[in-house]
Amino acid sequence: MLKKNIQDLTKAELAQEISPAFRAKQIYHWLYHKYATSFDEMRNLPQDLRDTLKEKYLISPLKQVMVQNSKDGSRKYLYELHDGHTIEAVLLLMREKQYHKDGSLKHKERYTVCISSQVGCKVGCAFCLTAKGGFVRNLTAGEIVEQVRLIKKDNDIAGNRRVNLVFMGMGEPLDNLKEVVKSVKICADEEGMAIATHRQTISTSGLSYKIEKLGKEALGVNLAISLHAVDDDLREWLMPINKAYNIQSIIEAVKAFPVNERKRVMFEYLVIKDVNDDISAAKKLLSLLDGIKAKVNLIYFNPYGGTQFKRPNQADMEKFQAYLTSRGLHCTIRESKGLDISAACGQLREQEIREGSKCLF
């Protein structure tokens, strides 16, 4: 009998498959709070149920292949799936642990976990290394959720400890909407990862009609748009998907998206030297986002071997930011993380393939 991955199931779905149904809550607690790796560890379940679970289900569909540690506390993971393909996920240390003068704890560490939703990607952005390998397949909800579980376990982050979760690793999340929505719900479940939806952000390259579908799910997640250009000609060169979903269609979809009154829609703007980093682009961006409760996140392009694009200099980034901020648009510069490791999305996976551990394509 072909076994299911138990992590592909929401708690409600699991409750429909086992008896009595209340055991689903206990199983979830073992999986996502105690990081159980086998059903035998679930000691408060009766033996006959544990035997049934072993017959029907698998735990942990991923295997850690490689991890790289940055001097800034970031950790990049390469995971292998059951079919031999690999994906990446990243743990970002956003704030270090802080203490009062008397030695008592002031703040715990603050983490953000970035996860993948696909093996490869269909979007084909000119600046993205993930796109070079093409699209292979969607991840299941369990494969998405397991990235978070393994990272929390590997870093001794308690099961009920909140982290920020961003769907912006490999792949286009909205191109795998059904499984991404399910993984959001599993992660938000109190017996699951206990990561409230307001701590989860879905980053999309701008599939307009899928943004509308996501909005109708009423999940309460944050939305981030990978914009990167302010006119269709440039955006079509950088992101060919713009031919199908142009900037105006994205803006209209964003305006209809339900946003928590305390939140803003994030517009991610990857700044590339001599491509989209001048003040004329800043002016167009300001006009484009007029009337939207927006926040712009300026991102340094992270170079990798063989790319034609260059990292912008700090002065130009700060000038771009200052122009937007002085005119009332909330704008930040994302601090670069993991520059001393394979930080660009897809870079660790590409390195592993190139070094000959396996041929995936």
C-alpha positions in Angstrom: 0.0 0.0 0.0 1.3 3.4 -0.9 1.7 5.5 2.2 0.5 9.1 2.5 2.6 11.9 3.9 0.7 12.7 7.1 1.9 16.3 6.8 -0.1 16.8 3.7 -3.2 16.7 5.9 -4.8 19.6 7.8 -5.9 18.7 11.3 -9.5 18.6 10.1 -8.6 16.2 7.3 -6.6 14.0 9.6 -9.5 13.9 12.1 -11.7 12.4 9.3 -9.2 9.6 8.6 -8.5 8.4 12.1 -10.7 7.3 15.0 -11.4 8.7 17.5 -11.1 12.1 15.8 -9.6 13.9 18.9 -6.4 11.9 18.3 -5.7 14.3 15.4 -4.9 17.1 17.9 -2.5 14.9 19.8 -0.7 13.8 16.6 -0.4 17.4 15.4 1.1 18.3 18.8 3.7 15.5 18.5 4.6 16.5 14.9 4.8 20.2 15.2 5.5 21.0 18.8 7.7 18.0 19.8 9.1 17.4 16.3 8.5 13.7 16.4 10.3 11.7 13.7 8.3 8.4 14.2 4.9 7.3 15.4 6.5 5.2 18.1 7.5 8.5 19.9 3.8 9.4 20.3 3.5 7.7 23.6 0.1 9.0 24.6 -1.4 7.2 21.6 -2.6 3.6 22.0 -0.3 1.0 20.4 -2.9 -0.2 17.9 -3.3 3.4 16.6 0.4 3.8 16.3 0.6 0.6 14.3 -2.2 1.8 12.0 -0.4 5.1 11.5 2.8 3.4 10.6 0.9 1.3 8.0 -0.8 4.2 6.4 1.4 7.3 6.7 5.0 8.6 6.4 6.6 11.4 8.5 9.1 13.8 7.1 9.2 13.8 3.3 12.5 15.8 3.2 16.2 14.9 3.9 18.8 17.5 4.7 21.6 17.5 2.1 23.6 20.6 3.0 23.5 23.6 5.3 25.6 26.7 5.0 26.2 29.1 8.0 26.7 32.8 7.5 28.7 34.9 9.9 25.5 37.1 10.4 23.6 34.1 11.8 21.7 33.2 8.6 21.5 29.5 7.7 20.7 28.2 4.2 19.4 24.6 3.8 19.3 22.3 0.9 16.7 19.5 1.2 16.2 16.4 -1.0 12.7 15.2 -1.8 11.5 11.6 -2.2 12.1 11.8 -5.9 15.7 13.1 -5.7 15.0 16.7 -6.6 16.2 19.4 -4.2 14.8 22.6 -2.8 16.2 25.4 -0.6 15.0 27.2 2.5 16.6 29.9 4.7 16.6 30.9 8.3 17.3 34.6 8.8 18.4 35.9 12.2 16.6 39.3 12.2 17.5 40.3 15.7 20.0 38.7 18.1 19.2 37.8 21.7 19.5 40.8 24.0 20.1 41.1 27.8 19.5 43.8 30.4 22.5 45.1 32.4 21.7 42.7 35.2 22.0 39.7 32.9 18.3 39.0 32.6 16.8 38.4 29.2 15.5 41.5 27.4 14.6 40.1 24.0 14.7 36.6 22.4 16.1 36.2 19.0 13.8 37.1 16.1 13.7 34.8 13.1 12.3 34.8 9.6 12.0 31.6 7.7 11.9 31.7 3.9 10.5 28.6 2.2 10.1 27.2 -1.3 6.8 26.2 -2.9 8.0 24.6 -6.1 11.0 22.7 -7.5 12.2 25.2 -10.1 10.0 28.0 -11.4 7.9 28.8 -14.5 8.2 32.5 -14.2 11.7 32.8 -15.8 12.9 36.1 -14.3 16.1 37.2 -16.0 17.9 37.9 -12.7 16.9 34.7 -10.9 19.1 31.6 -10.7 16.2 29.4 -9.9 14.8 30.0 -13.3 17.9 28.6 -15.0 16.9 25.1 -14.1 13.3 25.4 -15.4 10.2 24.1 -13.7 10.0 20.6 -12.4 6.9 20.3 -10.2 4.8 21.7 -7.4 5.5 20.9 -3.8 2.8 19.3 -1.7 1.6 21.1 1.5 3.6 18.6 3.6 6.8 19.3 1.7 6.3 23.0 2.2 5.4 22.7 5.9 8.3 20.3 6.6 10.8 22.9 5.6 9.6 25.0 8.6 9.5 22.1 10.9 13.0 20.9 10.1 14.5 24.4 10.4 12.8 25.0 13.8 14.0 21.7 15.1 17.5 22.1 13.8 17.8 25.5 15.5 16.2 24.5 18.8 13.3 26.8 18.3 10.4 25.7 20.4 7.3 24.4 18.6 5.1 27.1 20.0 7.7 29.9 19.4 6.5 32.4 16.8 8.7 33.1 13.8 7.9 35.1 10.7 7.3 33.0 7.6 7.8 34.1 4.0 6.8 32.1 0.9 9.6 33.5 -1.3 12.1 30.7 -1.8 12.2 28.7 -5.0 9.1 28.9 -7.1 6.0 31.1 -7.6 3.7 30.5 -4.6 0.5 31.5 -6.4 1.3 29.1 -9.2 0.8 26.4 -6.5 -2.1 28.1 -4.8 -4.0 25.1 -3.5 -1.0 23.6 -1.6 0.3 26.9 -0.4 -3.2 27.8 1.1 -3.3 24.4 2.8 0.3 24.9 4.2 -0.7 28.4 5.5 -3.5 26.8 7.4 -1.3 23.9 8.8 1.3 26.4 9.9 -1.3 28.7 11.6 -2.9 25.9 13.5 -2.2 26.1 17.3 -1.4 22.4 17.3 0.6 23.0 14.1 3.4 25.5 13.8 1.3 28.1 15.7 2.5 30.8 13.2 -0.5 33.2 13.0 -1.4 34.2 9.5 -0.5 37.8 10.2 3.1 36.5 10.5 2.9 34.8 7.1 3.7 36.6 3.9 3.1 35.3 0.4 5.4 36.9 -2.2 4.3 36.7 -5.8 5.7 37.9 -9.1 2.2 39.2 -9.9 -0.3 36.6 -11.1 -3.2 39.0 -11.1 -6.1 36.6 -11.1 -4.4 34.4 -8.5 -4.0 37.4 -6.2 -7.8 37.8 -6.5 -8.3 34.1 -5.6 -5.9 34.4 -2.7 -7.9 37.4 -1.4 -11.1 35.4 -1.5 -9.6 32.8 0.8 -9.6 35.5 3.5 -6.6 33.9 5.2 -5.3 37.1 6.8 -1.8 36.7 5.3 0.4 39.5 4.2 0.9 40.1 0.5 4.2 41.0 -1.1 4.6 41.9 -4.8 7.9 41.3 -6.6 7.6 44.4 -8.8 11.2 45.3 -9.7 10.3 47.7 -12.5 8.0 50.6 -13.1 7.2 50.3 -16.8 6.0 47.3 -18.8 8.9 47.3 -21.3 11.6 47.0 -18.6 9.5 44.6 -16.5 8.9 42.3 -19.5 12.6 42.1 -20.1 13.3 41.3 -16.4 10.2 39.2 -15.9 8.6 37.7 -19.0 5.4 36.9 -17.0 4.6 40.6 -17.3 3.4 39.9 -20.9 0.5 38.0 -19.4 0.1 40.0 -16.2 1.1 43.6 -16.8 1.7 46.2 -14.1 -1.7 47.8 -14.3 -3.5 44.4 -13.8 -1.3 43.8 -10.7 -2.1 47.2 -9.3 -5.8 46.6 -9.8 -5.6 43.2 -8.1 -3.7 44.7 -5.2 -6.3 47.4 -4.7 -9.0 44.8 -4.3 -6.9 42.6 -1.9 -8.1 42.6 1.7 -5.4 44.2 3.9 -5.4 44.3 7.7 -5.8 48.0 8.7 -2.5 47.8 10.6 -0.7 46.3 7.6 0.6 47.5 4.2 1.1 45.7 0.9 4.8 45.1 0.4 6.3 45.9 -2.9 9.6 44.3 -3.4 11.9 46.2 -5.7 15.2 44.4 -6.6 17.6 47.2 -7.3 20.0 46.4 -10.2 22.9 48.8 -11.0 22.3 50.9 -14.1 19.0 49.1 -14.8 16.4 50.4 -12.4 18.3 52.4 -9.8 17.9 56.0 -10.9 15.6 58.8 -9.6 13.4 58.7 -12.7 12.5 55.2 -11.7 11.8 56.3 -8.2 9.4 59.0 -9.5 7.5 56.5 -11.6 7.3 54.2 -8.6 5.8 56.9 -6.5 3.2 57.7 -9.1 2.4 54.0 -9.6 1.6 53.3 -6.0 -0.4 56.5 -5.4 -3.6 55.6 -3.5 -2.3 52.2 -2.2 -1.4 51.5 1.4 2.0 50.4 0.4 5.5 49.8 1.7 8.5 49.5 -0.6 11.3 47.2 0.3 14.4 48.0 -1.7 16.6 44.9 -2.2 20.2 44.8 -3.2 20.7 42.5 -6.2 22.7 39.5 -4.9 25.2 38.5 -7.5 26.0 35.0 -8.6 28.4 33.4 -11.1 27.5 34.1 -14.7 24.9 36.8 -14.3 25.0 40.0 -16.3 23.6 42.1 -13.5 25.5 44.0 -10.9 24.9 45.0 -7.3 24.0 48.7 -6.9 26.2 50.9 -4.7 25.0 52.1 -1.3 24.8 55.8 -2.2 22.3 55.1 -5.1 20.2 52.9 -2.8 20.0 55.6 -0.2 19.3 58.3 -2.7 16.4 56.2 -4.1 15.0 55.6 -0.6 15.3 59.2 0.4 13.4 60.4 -2.6 10.4 58.0 -1.8 10.5 58.6 1.9 10.6 62.4 1.6 7.4 62.2 -0.4 5.5 60.1 2.1 6.0 56.6 0.7 7.1 54.2 3.4 10.4 52.7 2.1 13.1 50.6 3.6 16.3 49.0 2.4 16.5 45.3 3.2 19.7 44.5 5.0 21.6 42.0 3.0 21.9 38.6 4.6 24.2 35.7 3.9 26.6 37.4 1.5 29.4 35.1 2.6 27.4 31.9 1.6 25.3 30.9 -1.4 22.6 33.4 -0.6 21.0 34.0 -4.0 17.9 31.9 -4.4 18.7 28.7 -6.2 22.5 29.1 -5.7 23.0 26.4 -3.2 21.0 23.9 -5.3 22.9 24.9 -8.5 26.2 24.4 -6.7 25.1 20.9 -5.5 24.1 19.9 -9.0 27.2 21.3 -10.6 29.5 19.5 -8.2 28.2 16.3 -9.4 26.4 14.7 -6.5 23.5 14.0 -8.9 22.1 15.0 -12.2 18.6 16.3 -11.9 17.8 17.4 -15.4 
